[in-house]
């Protein structure tokens, strides 16, 4: 870090309104601009990570709600049984169950489309007896007696009830893993920012060691010197954090506008399934904005503690 000349002005008589702190820490320097850029990058990464965590969490809640309000009844082909008759009976039993809003059977064409990812498209499945699915929509999942419906369906040969509990567990586990990984990355970014501030502060102290000695000689306390560094690094942290925070918010707005037009339909559908429509909402934007003062305060506190420790070791 380049050595910086610092002027210290001492006046014996001065009106209280004219008192101001000596410029211990230079207002403009290459090191200061570099640190501000580093903080801006770290804040941007923190904001993007936090925004991603918010999006995944929102999507997970939506997944769980959608899956929890829908169950399916599968009717397998059984020799001697009439498929359409069994479907009508199952629909009637489902609609008669308290808490069920509606029930409808998927058409044969829709059932064949469900097999395309495994069997491929363009196959003639007319010679194959395909199981049929009945989609049952629930009102409040907690008010539905699924055990009663399952007992009623036992009277229909080849009928089985699927509550999607396993899918919900897998979705929640996946979302929880992503959220935990995002928070871990966010923690590492914060630690990297703290280390960068520590090294920048110690470098500035080392390059201005003579000035600090002069300040001690004229009676400046360690608390006063640390306060000057804290104020300077607070300003750097706030400026860098503001740039990074605004950049993170703009990033999500740009991605939300470009995801549908740039990504292919299949990729866009998968991204939409995982991150929704990249809409942070008010809570997500507020979370990113809240990162700015946190980074600024963390920068200021870290610099103050570093200066106090440095001065206590060299005094």
C-alpha positions as protocol buffer text, in pm:
chain_id: "A"
residue {
  index: 1
  type: UNK
  ca { x: 0 y: 0 z: 0 }
}
residue {
  index: 2
  type: UNK
  ca { x: 146 y: 336 z: -105 }
}
residue {
  index: 3
  type: UNK
  ca { x: 268 y: 562 z: 173 }
}
residue {
  index: 4
  type: UNK
  ca { x: 46 y: 863 z: 233 }
}
residue {
  index: 5
  type: UNK
  ca { x: 151 y: 1194 z: 379 }
}
residue {
  index: 6
  type: UNK
  ca { x: -87 y: 1318 z: 641 }
}
residue {
  index: 7
  type: UNK
  ca { x: -93 y: 1670 z: 776 }
}
residue {
  index: 8
  type: UNK
  ca { x: -168 y: 1725 z: 1143 }
}
residue {
  index: 9
  type: UNK
  ca { x: -270 y: 2073 z: 1246 }
}
residue {
  index: 10
  type: UNK
  ca { x: -268 y: 2171 z: 1612 }
}
residue {
  index: 11
  type: UNK
  ca { x: -417 y: 2501 z: 1728 }
}
residue {
  index: 12
  type: UNK
  ca { x: -387 y: 2615 z: 2086 }
}
residue {
  index: 13
  type: UNK
  ca { x: -678 y: 2859 z: 2071 }
}
residue {
  index: 14
  type: UNK
  ca { x: -990 y: 2800 z: 1871 }
}
residue {
  index: 15
  type: UNK
  ca { x: -1356 y: 2872 z: 1922 }
}
residue {
  index: 16
  type: UNK
  ca { x: -1565 y: 2568 z: 2007 }
}
residue {
  index: 17
  type: UNK
  ca { x: -1762 y: 2605 z: 1682 }
}
residue {
  index: 18
  type: UNK
  ca { x: -1437 y: 2593 z: 1477 }
}
residue {
  index: 19
  type: UNK
  ca { x: -1300 y: 2273 z: 1626 }
}
residue {
  index: 20
  type: UNK
  ca { x: -1256 y: 1985 z: 1382 }
}
residue {
  index: 21
  type: UNK
  ca { x: -1066 y: 1660 z: 1382 }
}
residue {
  index: 22
  type: UNK
  ca { x: -726 y: 1646 z: 1220 }
}
residue {
  index: 23
  type: UNK
  ca { x: -723 y: 1461 z: 886 }
}
residue {
  index: 24
  type: UNK
  ca { x: -558 y: 1149 z: 1019 }
}
residue {
  index: 25
  type: UNK
  ca { x: -698 y: 922 z: 750 }
}
residue {
  index: 26
  type: UNK
  ca { x: -666 y: 1058 z: 393 }
}
residue {
  index: 27
  type: UNK
  ca { x: -998 y: 1142 z: 231 }
}
residue {
  index: 28
  type: UNK
  ca { x: -888 y: 1023 z: -114 }
}
residue {
  index: 29
  type: UNK
  ca { x: -628 y: 758 z: -181 }
}
residue {
  index: 30
  type: UNK
  ca { x: -576 y: 462 z: -411 }
}
residue {
  index: 31
  type: UNK
  ca { x: -613 y: 224 z: -117 }
}
residue {
  index: 32
  type: UNK
  ca { x: -941 y: 385 z: -15 }
}
residue {
  index: 33
  type: UNK
  ca { x: -1088 y: 360 z: -363 }
}
residue {
  index: 34
  type: UNK
  ca { x: -973 y: 0 z: -394 }
}
residue {
  index: 35
  type: UNK
  ca { x: -1128 y: -93 z: -60 }
}
residue {
  index: 36
  type: UNK
  ca { x: -1454 y: 78 z: -156 }
}
residue {
  index: 37
  type: UNK
  ca { x: -1463 y: -120 z: -482 }
}
residue {
  index: 38
  type: UNK
  ca { x: -1394 y: -441 z: -290 }
}
residue {
  index: 39
  type: UNK
  ca { x: -1676 y: -366 z: -46 }
}
residue {
  index: 40
  type: UNK
  ca { x: -1908 y: -289 z: -339 }
}
residue {
  index: 41
  type: UNK
  ca { x: -1828 y: -627 z: -496 }
}
residue {
  index: 42
  type: UNK
  ca { x: -1876 y: -810 z: -167 }
}
residue {
  index: 43
  type: UNK
  ca { x: -2207 y: -633 z: -105 }
}
residue {
  index: 44
  type: UNK
  ca { x: -2322 y: -718 z: -456 }
}
residue {
  index: 45
  type: UNK
  ca { x: -2239 y: -1085 z: -402 }
}
residue {
  index: 46
  type: UNK
  ca { x: -2410 y: -1076 z: -62 }
}
residue {
  index: 47
  type: UNK
  ca { x: -2720 y: -917 z: -212 }
}
residue {
  index: 48
  type: UNK
  ca { x: -2737 y: -1167 z: -498 }
}
residue {
  index: 49
  type: UNK
  ca { x: -2690 y: -1457 z: -257 }
}
residue {
  index: 50
  type: UNK
  ca { x: -2953 y: -1325 z: -17 }
}
residue {
  index: 51
  type: UNK
  ca { x: -3192 y: -1259 z: -305 }
}
residue {
  index: 52
  type: UNK
  ca { x: -3143 y: -1613 z: -434 }
}
residue {
  index: 53
  type: UNK
  ca { x: -3217 y: -1753 z: -90 }
}
residue {
  index: 54
  type: UNK
  ca { x: -3537 y: -1545 z: -69 }
}
residue {
  index: 55
  type: UNK
  ca { x: -3650 y: -1661 z: -414 }
}
residue {
  index: 56
  type: UNK
  ca { x: -3588 y: -2028 z: -338 }
}
residue {
  index: 57
  type: UNK
  ca { x: -3764 y: -1997 z: -2 }
}
residue {
  index: 58
  type: UNK
  ca { x: -4067 y: -1837 z: -166 }
}
residue {
  index: 59
  type: UNK
  ca { x: -4075 y: -2106 z: -434 }
}
residue {
  index: 60
  type: UNK
  ca { x: -4049 y: -2379 z: -171 }
}
residue {
  index: 61
  type: UNK
  ca { x: -4346 y: -2237 z: 18 }
}
residue {
  index: 62
  type: UNK
  ca { x: -4546 y: -2219 z: -306 }
}
residue {
  index: 63
  type: UNK
  ca { x: -4445 y: -2578 z: -399 }
}
residue {
  index: 64
  type: UNK
  ca { x: -4547 y: -2714 z: -62 }
}
residue {
  index: 65
  type: UNK
  ca { x: -4879 y: -2528 z: -71 }
}
residue {
  index: 66
  type: UNK
  ca { x: -4963 y: -2642 z: -425 }
}
residue {
  index: 67
  type: UNK
  ca { x: -4863 y: -3003 z: -369 }
}
residue {
  index: 68
  type: UNK
  ca { x: -5039 y: -3015 z: -33 }
}
residue {
  index: 69
  type: UNK
  ca { x: -5369 y: -2905 z: -188 }
}
residue {
  index: 70
  type: UNK
  ca { x: -5371 y: -3178 z: -449 }
}
residue {
  index: 71
  type: UNK
  ca { x: -5375 y: -3557 z: -436 }
}
residue {
  index: 72
  type: UNK
  ca { x: -5417 y: -3814 z: -712 }
}
residue {
  index: 73
  type: UNK
  ca { x: -5602 y: -4140 z: -747 }
}
residue {
  index: 74
  type: UNK
  ca { x: -5449 y: -4397 z: -978 }
}
residue {
  index: 75
  type: UNK
  ca { x: -5673 y: -4654 z: -1149 }
}
residue {
  index: 76
  type: UNK
  ca { x: -5472 y: -4945 z: -1286 }
}
residue {
  index: 77
  type: UNK
  ca { x: -5614 y: -5171 z: -1557 }
}
residue {
  index: 78
  type: UNK
  ca { x: -5754 y: -5491 z: -1406 }
}
residue {
  index: 79
  type: UNK
  ca { x: -5884 y: -5782 z: -1607 }
}
residue {
  index: 80
  type: UNK
  ca { x: -6261 y: -5803 z: -1593 }
}
residue {
  index: 81
  type: UNK
  ca { x: -6299 y: -5444 z: -1471 }
}
residue {
  index: 82
  type: UNK
  ca { x: -6439 y: -5157 z: -1680 }
}
residue {
  index: 83
  type: UNK
  ca { x: -6195 y: -4866 z: -1659 }
}
residue {
  index: 84
  type: UNK
  ca { x: -6444 y: -4586 z: -1726 }
}
residue {
  index: 85
  type: UNK
  ca { x: -6686 y: -4724 z: -1467 }
}
residue {
  index: 86
  type: UNK
  ca { x: -6412 y: -4742 z: -1205 }
}
residue {
  index: 87
  type: UNK
  ca { x: -6310 y: -4384 z: -1287 }
}
residue {
  index: 88
  type: UNK
  ca { x: -6664 y: -4253 z: -1240 }
}
residue {
  index: 89
  type: UNK
  ca { x: -6697 y: -4441 z: -911 }
}
residue {
  index: 90
  type: UNK
  ca { x: -6365 y: -4306 z: -781 }
}
residue {
  index: 91
  type: UNK
  ca { x: -6460 y: -3950 z: -875 }
}
residue {
  index: 92
  type: UNK
  ca { x: -6792 y: -3987 z: -695 }
}
residue {
  index: 93
  type: UNK
  ca { x: -6623 y: -4120 z: -382 }
}
residue {
  index: 94
  type: UNK
  ca { x: -6367 y: -3838 z: -387 }
}
residue {
  index: 95
  type: UNK
  ca { x: -6628 y: -3565 z: -430 }
}
residue {
  index: 96
  type: UNK
  ca { x: -6831 y: -3714 z: -144 }
}
residue {
  index: 97
  type: UNK
  ca { x: -6534 y: -3688 z: 93 }
}
residue {
  index: 98
  type: UNK
  ca { x: -6553 y: -3380 z: 323 }
}
residue {
  index: 99
  type: UNK
  ca { x: -6291 y: -3119 z: 238 }
}
residue {
  index: 100
  type: UNK
  ca { x: -6259 y: -3213 z: -131 }
}
residue {
  index: 101
  type: UNK
  ca { x: -6326 y: -2922 z: -367 }
}
residue {
  index: 102
  type: UNK
  ca { x: -6330 y: -3109 z: -697 }
}
residue {
  index: 103
  type: UNK
  ca { x: -6211 y: -3422 z: -875 }
}
residue {
  index: 104
  type: UNK
  ca { x: -6156 y: -3485 z: -1244 }
}
residue {
  index: 105
  type: UNK
  ca { x: -5989 y: -3756 z: -1450 }
}
residue {
  index: 106
  type: UNK
  ca { x: -5704 y: -3689 z: -1688 }
}
residue {
  index: 107
  type: UNK
  ca { x: -5782 y: -3779 z: -2047 }
}
residue {
  index: 108
  type: UNK
  ca { x: -5608 y: -4069 z: -2214 }
}
residue {
  index: 109
  type: UNK
  ca { x: -5404 y: -3824 z: -2423 }
}
residue {
  index: 110
  type: UNK
  ca { x: -5287 y: -3641 z: -2110 }
}
residue {
  index: 111
  type: UNK
  ca { x: -5193 y: -3972 z: -1948 }
}
residue {
  index: 112
  type: UNK
  ca { x: -4985 y: -4064 z: -2254 }
}
residue {
  index: 113
  type: UNK
  ca { x: -4803 y: -3728 z: -2238 }
}
residue {
  index: 114
  type: UNK
  ca { x: -4699 y: -3807 z: -1882 }
}
residue {
  index: 115
  type: UNK
  ca { x: -4513 y: -4111 z: -2014 }
}
residue {
  index: 116
  type: UNK
  ca { x: -4324 y: -3924 z: -2287 }
}
residue {
  index: 117
  type: UNK
  ca { x: -4024 y: -3828 z: -2067 }
}
residue {
  index: 118
  type: UNK
  ca { x: -3960 y: -4199 z: -2003 }
}
residue {
  index: 119
  type: UNK
  ca { x: -4081 y: -4364 z: -2325 }
}
residue {
  index: 120
  type: UNK
  ca { x: -4016 y: -4085 z: -2573 }
}
residue {
  index: 121
  type: UNK
  ca { x: -4250 y: -3892 z: -2801 }
}
residue {
  index: 122
  type: UNK
  ca { x: -4427 y: -4022 z: -3109 }
}
residue {
  index: 123
  type: UNK
  ca { x: -4492 y: -4375 z: -2984 }
}
residue {
  index: 124
  type: UNK
  ca { x: -4823 y: -4549 z: -3048 }
}
residue {
  index: 125
  type: UNK
  ca { x: -4952 y: -4649 z: -2707 }
}
residue {
  index: 126
  type: UNK
  ca { x: -5299 y: -4755 z: -2818 }
}
residue {
  index: 127
  type: UNK
  ca { x: -5214 y: -5124 z: -2772 }
}
residue {
  index: 128
  type: UNK
  ca { x: -5101 y: -5066 z: -2413 }
}
residue {
  index: 129
  type: UNK
  ca { x: -5341 y: -5037 z: -2122 }
}
residue {
  index: 130
  type: UNK
  ca { x: -5226 y: -4724 z: -1945 }
}
residue {
  index: 131
  type: UNK
  ca { x: -5321 y: -4647 z: -1583 }
}
residue {
  index: 132
  type: UNK
  ca { x: -5550 y: -4347 z: -1550 }
}
residue {
  index: 133
  type: UNK
  ca { x: -5514 y: -4064 z: -1302 }
}
residue {
  index: 134
  type: UNK
  ca { x: -5777 y: -3866 z: -1116 }
}
residue {
  index: 135
  type: UNK
  ca { x: -5673 y: -3527 z: -982 }
}
residue {
  index: 136
  type: UNK
  ca { x: -5840 y: -3437 z: -652 }
}
residue {
  index: 137
  type: UNK
  ca { x: -5823 y: -3075 z: -535 }
}
residue {
  index: 138
  type: UNK
  ca { x: -5852 y: -3012 z: -163 }
}
residue {
  index: 139
  type: UNK
  ca { x: -5977 y: -2713 z: 30 }
}
residue {
  index: 140
  type: UNK
  ca { x: -5789 y: -2721 z: 360 }
}
residue {
  index: 141
  type: UNK
  ca { x: -5559 y: -3027 z: 364 }
}
residue {
  index: 142
  type: UNK
  ca { x: -5596 y: -3051 z: 741 }
}
residue {
  index: 143
  type: UNK
  ca { x: -5975 y: -3089 z: 719 }
}
residue {
  index: 144
  type: UNK
  ca { x: -5975 y: -3381 z: 474 }
}
residue {
  index: 145
  type: UNK
  ca { x: -6011 y: -3735 z: 607 }
}
residue {
  index: 146
  type: UNK
  ca { x: -5775 y: -3911 z: 368 }
}
residue {
  index: 147
  type: UNK
  ca { x: -5801 y: -4237 z: 560 }
}
residue {
  index: 148
  type: UNK
  ca { x: -6176 y: -4243 z: 490 }
}
residue {
  index: 149
  type: UNK
  ca { x: -6117 y: -4185 z: 119 }
}
residue {
  index: 150
  type: UNK
  ca { x: -5850 y: -4453 z: 113 }
}
residue {
  index: 151
  type: UNK
  ca { x: -6090 y: -4705 z: 273 }
}
residue {
  index: 152
  type: UNK
  ca { x: -6359 y: -4619 z: 20 }
}
residue {
  index: 153
  type: UNK
  ca { x: -6118 y: -4662 z: -271 }
}
residue {
  index: 154
  type: UNK
  ca { x: -6025 y: -5009 z: -144 }
}
residue {
  index: 155
  type: UNK
  ca { x: -6358 y: -5128 z: -284 }
}
residue {
  index: 156
  type: UNK
  ca { x: -6239 y: -5040 z: -637 }
}
residue {
  index: 157
  type: UNK
  ca { x: -5999 y: -5294 z: -782 }
}
residue {
  index: 158
  type: UNK
  ca { x: -5678 y: -5135 z: -908 }
}
residue {
  index: 159
  type: UNK
  ca { x: -5738 y: -4801 z: -729 }
}
residue {
  index: 160
  type: UNK
  ca { x: -5473 y: -4641 z: -507 }
}
residue {
  index: 161
  type: UNK
  ca { x: -5438 y: -4304 z: -339 }
}
residue {
  index: 162
  type: UNK
  ca { x: -5120 y: -4089 z: -374 }
}
residue {
  index: 163
  type: UNK
  ca { x: -5086 y: -3797 z: -130 }
}
residue {
  index: 164
  type: UNK
  ca { x: -4749 y: -3676 z: -267 }
}
residue {
  index: 165
  type: UNK
  ca { x: -4606 y: -3666 z: 85 }
}
residue {
  index: 166
  type: UNK
  ca { x: -4275 y: -3806 z: -41 }
}
residue {
  index: 167
  type: UNK
  ca { x: -4255 y: -3536 z: -309 }
}
residue {
  index: 168
  type: UNK
  ca { x: -4323 y: -3265 z: -54 }
}
residue {
  index: 169
  type: UNK
  ca { x: -4049 y: -3401 z: 170 }
}
residue {
  index: 170
  type: UNK
  ca { x: -3801 y: -3409 z: -118 }
}
residue {
  index: 171
  type: UNK
  ca { x: -3891 y: -3056 z: -228 }
}
residue {
  index: 172
  type: UNK
  ca { x: -3857 y: -2921 z: 125 }
}
residue {
  index: 173
  type: UNK
  ca { x: -3525 y: -3101 z: 170 }
}
residue {
  index: 174
  type: UNK
  ca { x: -3391 y: -2962 z: -157 }
}
residue {
  index: 175
  type: UNK
  ca { x: -3506 y: -2610 z: -75 }
}
residue {
  index: 176
  type: UNK
  ca { x: -3361 y: -2633 z: 276 }
}
residue {
  index: 177
  type: UNK
  ca { x: -3027 y: -2747 z: 135 }
}
residue {
  index: 178
  type: UNK
  ca { x: -3017 y: -2457 z: -111 }
}
residue {
  index: 179
  type: UNK
  ca { x: -3111 y: -2205 z: 157 }
}
residue {
  index: 180
  type: UNK
  ca { x: -2849 y: -2342 z: 398 }
}
residue {
  index: 181
  type: UNK
  ca { x: -2582 y: -2335 z: 124 }
}
residue {
  index: 182
  type: UNK
  ca { x: -2677 y: -1976 z: 39 }
}
residue {
  index: 183
  type: UNK
  ca { x: -2650 y: -1866 z: 401 }
}
residue {
  index: 184
  type: UNK
  ca { x: -2314 y: -2041 z: 428 }
}
residue {
  index: 185
  type: UNK
  ca { x: -2187 y: -1856 z: 120 }
}
residue {
  index: 186
  type: UNK
  ca { x: -2322 y: -1531 z: 265 }
}
residue {
  index: 187
  type: UNK
  ca { x: -2130 y: -1596 z: 588 }
}
residue {
  index: 188
  type: UNK
  ca { x: -1809 y: -1661 z: 395 }
}
residue {
  index: 189
  type: UNK
  ca { x: -1854 y: -1337 z: 199 }
}
residue {
  index: 190
  type: UNK
  ca { x: -1896 y: -1142 z: 523 }
}
residue {
  index: 191
  type: UNK
  ca { x: -1584 y: -1306 z: 669 }
}
residue {
  index: 192
  type: UNK
  ca { x: -1388 y: -1220 z: 354 }
}
residue {
  index: 193
  type: UNK
  ca { x: -1504 y: -858 z: 385 }
}
residue {
  index: 194
  type: UNK
  ca { x: -1392 y: -845 z: 748 }
}
residue {
  index: 195
  type: UNK
  ca { x: -1048 y: -982 z: 658 }
}
residue {
  index: 196
  type: UNK
  ca { x: -1012 y: -729 z: 375 }
}
residue {
  index: 197
  type: UNK
  ca { x: -1094 y: -443 z: 613 }
}
residue {
  index: 198
  type: UNK
  ca { x: -849 y: -577 z: 871 }
}
residue {
  index: 199
  type: UNK
  ca { x: -563 y: -591 z: 620 }
}
residue {
  index: 200
  type: UNK
  ca { x: -651 y: -249 z: 477 }
}
residue {
  index: 201
  type: UNK
  ca { x: -661 y: -94 z: 825 }
}
residue {
  index: 202
  type: UNK
  ca { x: -333 y: -247 z: 936 }
}
residue {
  index: 203
  type: UNK
  ca { x: -169 y: -140 z: 609 }
}
residue {
  index: 204
  type: UNK
  ca { x: -287 y: 217 z: 657 }
}
residue {
  index: 205
  type: UNK
  ca { x: -166 y: 216 z: 1016 }
}
residue {
  index: 206
  type: UNK
  ca { x: 174 y: 80 z: 918 }
}
residue {
  index: 207
  type: UNK
  ca { x: 221 y: 336 z: 639 }
}
residue {
  index: 208
  type: UNK
  ca { x: 136 y: 622 z: 877 }
}
residue {
  index: 209
  type: UNK
  ca { x: 320 y: 498 z: 1184 }
}
residue {
  index: 210
  type: UNK
  ca { x: 517 y: 823 z: 1222 }
}
residue {
  index: 211
  type: UNK
  ca { x: 201 y: 1031 z: 1221 }
}
residue {
  index: 212
  type: UNK
  ca { x: 44 y: 809 z: 1486 }
}
residue {
  index: 213
  type: UNK
  ca { x: 357 y: 852 z: 1701 }
}
residue {
  index: 214
  type: UNK
  ca { x: 331 y: 1230 z: 1666 }
}
residue {
  index: 215
  type: UNK
  ca { x: -34 y: 1219 z: 1765 }
}
residue {
  index: 216
  type: UNK
  ca { x: 56 y: 1019 z: 2074 }
}
residue {
  index: 217
  type: UNK
  ca { x: 329 y: 1271 z: 2154 }
}
residue {
  index: 218
  type: UNK
  ca { x: 89 y: 1564 z: 2146 }
}
residue {
  index: 219
  type: UNK
  ca { x: -159 y: 1379 z: 2365 }
}
residue {
  index: 220
  type: UNK
  ca { x: -405 y: 1210 z: 2126 }
}
residue {
  index: 221
  type: UNK
  ca { x: -559 y: 901 z: 2283 }
}
residue {
  index: 222
  type: UNK
  ca { x: -597 y: 560 z: 2122 }
}
residue {
  index: 223
  type: UNK
  ca { x: -973 y: 608 z: 2132 }
}
residue {
  index: 224
  type: UNK
  ca { x: -947 y: 932 z: 1935 }
}
residue {
  index: 225
  type: UNK
  ca { x: -728 y: 776 z: 1666 }
}
residue {
  index: 226
  type: UNK
  ca { x: -949 y: 469 z: 1643 }
}
residue {
  index: 227
  type: UNK
  ca { x: -1253 y: 694 z: 1609 }
}
residue {
  index: 228
  type: UNK
  ca { x: -1097 y: 874 z: 1313 }
}
residue {
  index: 229
  type: UNK
  ca { x: -1035 y: 544 z: 1137 }
}
residue {
  index: 230
  type: UNK
  ca { x: -1385 y: 425 z: 1225 }
}
residue {
  index: 231
  type: UNK
  ca { x: -1545 y: 732 z: 1069 }
}
residue {
  index: 232
  type: UNK
  ca { x: -1336 y: 704 z: 752 }
}
residue {
  index: 233
  type: UNK
  ca { x: -1404 y: 334 z: 704 }
}
residue {
  index: 234
  type: UNK
  ca { x: -1774 y: 385 z: 785 }
}
residue {
  index: 235
  type: UNK
  ca { x: -1795 y: 626 z: 492 }
}
residue {
  index: 236
  type: UNK
  ca { x: -1608 y: 384 z: 267 }
}
residue {
  index: 237
  type: UNK
  ca { x: -1827 y: 94 z: 375 }
}
residue {
  index: 238
  type: UNK
  ca { x: -2148 y: 288 z: 319 }
}
residue {
  index: 239
  type: UNK
  ca { x: -2048 y: 410 z: -27 }
}
residue {
  index: 240
  type: UNK
  ca { x: -1928 y: 68 z: -137 }
}
residue {
  index: 241
  type: UNK
  ca { x: -2228 y: -104 z: 19 }
}
residue {
  index: 242
  type: UNK
  ca { x: -2469 y: 135 z: -152 }
}
residue {
  index: 243
  type: UNK
  ca { x: -2311 y: 69 z: -493 }
}
residue {
  index: 244
  type: UNK
  ca { x: -2320 y: -306 z: -439 }
}
residue {
  index: 245
  type: UNK
  ca { x: -2676 y: -307 z: -302 }
}
residue {
  index: 246
  type: UNK
  ca { x: -2815 y: -103 z: -592 }
}
residue {
  index: 247
  type: UNK
  ca { x: -2627 y: -328 z: -833 }
}
residue {
  index: 248
  type: UNK
  ca { x: -2780 y: -642 z: -676 }
}
residue {
  index: 249
  type: UNK
  ca { x: -3135 y: -504 z: -702 }
}
residue {
  index: 250
  type: UNK
  ca { x: -3079 y: -401 z: -1064 }
}
residue {
  index: 251
  type: UNK
  ca { x: -2935 y: -747 z: -1134 }
}
residue {
  index: 252
  type: UNK
  ca { x: -3260 y: -918 z: -1032 }
}
residue {
  index: 253
  type: UNK
  ca { x: -3470 y: -673 z: -1232 }
}
residue {
  index: 254
  type: UNK
  ca { x: -3256 y: -734 z: -1542 }
}
residue {
  index: 255
  type: UNK
  ca { x: -3262 y: -1112 z: -1496 }
}
residue {
  index: 256
  type: UNK
  ca { x: -3640 y: -1109 z: -1446 }
}
residue {
  index: 257
  type: UNK
  ca { x: -3683 y: -918 z: -1771 }
}
residue {
  index: 258
  type: UNK
  ca { x: -3435 y: -1122 z: -1974 }
}
residue {
  index: 259
  type: UNK
  ca { x: -3490 y: -1476 z: -1845 }
}
residue {
  index: 260
  type: UNK
  ca { x: -3796 y: -1543 z: -2056 }
}
residue {
  index: 261
  type: UNK
  ca { x: -3653 y: -1401 z: -2379 }
}
residue {
  index: 262
  type: UNK
  ca { x: -3296 y: -1535 z: -2363 }
}
residue {
  index: 263
  type: UNK
  ca { x: -3335 y: -1881 z: -2208 }
}
residue {
  index: 264
  type: UNK
  ca { x: -3499 y: -2159 z: -2412 }
}
residue {
  index: 265
  type: UNK
  ca { x: -3852 y: -2258 z: -2319 }
}
residue {
  index: 266
  type: UNK
  ca { x: -3742 y: -2574 z: -2134 }
}
residue {
  index: 267
  type: UNK
  ca { x: -3464 y: -2395 z: -1946 }
}
residue {
  index: 268
  type: UNK
  ca { x: -3694 y: -2102 z: -1870 }
}
residue {
  index: 269
  type: UNK
  ca { x: -3952 y: -2341 z: -1726 }
}
residue {
  index: 270
  type: UNK
  ca { x: -3693 y: -2506 z: -1502 }
}
residue {
  index: 271
  type: UNK
  ca { x: -3564 y: -2169 z: -1382 }
}
residue {
  index: 272
  type: UNK
  ca { x: -3919 y: -2057 z: -1317 }
}
residue {
  index: 273
  type: UNK
  ca { x: -3983 y: -2374 z: -1117 }
}
residue {
  index: 274
  type: UNK
  ca { x: -3678 y: -2311 z: -898 }
}
residue {
  index: 275
  type: UNK
  ca { x: -3676 y: -1930 z: -867 }
}
residue {
  index: 276
  type: UNK
  ca { x: -4032 y: -1837 z: -963 }
}
residue {
  index: 277
  type: UNK
  ca { x: -4032 y: -1529 z: -1187 }
}
residue {
  index: 278
  type: UNK
  ca { x: -3726 y: -1378 z: -1018 }
}
residue {
  index: 279
  type: UNK
  ca { x: -3961 y: -1141 z: -836 }
}
residue {
  index: 280
  type: UNK
  ca { x: -3800 y: -1048 z: -506 }
}
residue {
  index: 281
  type: UNK
  ca { x: -4100 y: -864 z: -370 }
}
residue {
  index: 282
  type: UNK
  ca { x: -4084 y: -596 z: -106 }
}
residue {
  index: 283
  type: UNK
  ca { x: -3933 y: -826 z: 156 }
}
residue {
  index: 284
  type: UNK
  ca { x: -3652 y: -938 z: -75 }
}
residue {
  index: 285
  type: UNK
  ca { x: -3562 y: -582 z: -179 }
}
residue {
  index: 286
  type: UNK
  ca { x: -3575 y: -472 z: 184 }
}
residue {
  index: 287
  type: UNK
  ca { x: -3340 y: -756 z: 278 }
}
residue {
  index: 288
  type: UNK
  ca { x: -3086 y: -652 z: 14 }
}
residue {
  index: 289
  type: UNK
  ca { x: -3108 y: -285 z: 116 }
}
residue {
  index: 290
  type: UNK
  ca { x: -3057 y: -388 z: 479 }
}
residue {
  index: 291
  type: UNK
  ca { x: -2724 y: -542 z: 379 }
}
residue {
  index: 292
  type: UNK
  ca { x: -2585 y: -193 z: 305 }
}
residue {
  index: 293
  type: UNK
  ca { x: -2588 y: -49 z: 660 }
}
residue {
  index: 294
  type: UNK
  ca { x: -2484 y: -388 z: 798 }
}
residue {
  index: 295
  type: UNK
  ca { x: -2174 y: -393 z: 575 }
}
residue {
  index: 296
  type: UNK
  ca { x: -2099 y: -28 z: 657 }
}
residue {
  index: 297
  type: UNK
  ca { x: -2130 y: -85 z: 1032 }
}
residue {
  index: 298
  type: UNK
  ca { x: -1927 y: -404 z: 1010 }
}
residue {
  index: 299
  type: UNK
  ca { x: -1654 y: -219 z: 822 }
}
residue {
  index: 300
  type: UNK
  ca { x: -1643 y: 61 z: 1079 }
}
residue {
  index: 301
  type: UNK
  ca { x: -1642 y: -170 z: 1383 }
}
residue {
  index: 302
  type: UNK
  ca { x: -1378 y: -395 z: 1231 }
}
residue {
  index: 303
  type: UNK
  ca { x: -1148 y: -101 z: 1155 }
}
residue {
  index: 304
  type: UNK
  ca { x: -1189 y: 41 z: 1506 }
}
residue {
  index: 305
  type: UNK
  ca { x: -1112 y: -290 z: 1674 }
}
residue {
  index: 306
  type: UNK
  ca { x: -813 y: -343 z: 1443 }
}
residue {
  index: 307
  type: UNK
  ca { x: -674 y: 3 z: 1519 }
}
residue {
  index: 308
  type: UNK
  ca { x: -719 y: -40 z: 1894 }
}
residue {
  index: 309
  type: UNK
  ca { x: -543 y: -374 z: 1886 }
}
residue {
  index: 310
  type: UNK
  ca { x: -264 y: -239 z: 1666 }
}
residue {
  index: 311
  type: UNK
  ca { x: -207 y: 58 z: 1896 }
}
residue {
  index: 312
  type: UNK
  ca { x: -213 y: -158 z: 2209 }
}
residue {
  index: 313
  type: UNK
  ca { x: 53 y: -388 z: 2059 }
}
residue {
  index: 314
  type: UNK
  ca { x: 282 y: -104 z: 1950 }
}
residue {
  index: 315
  type: UNK
  ca { x: 244 y: 122 z: 2252 }
}
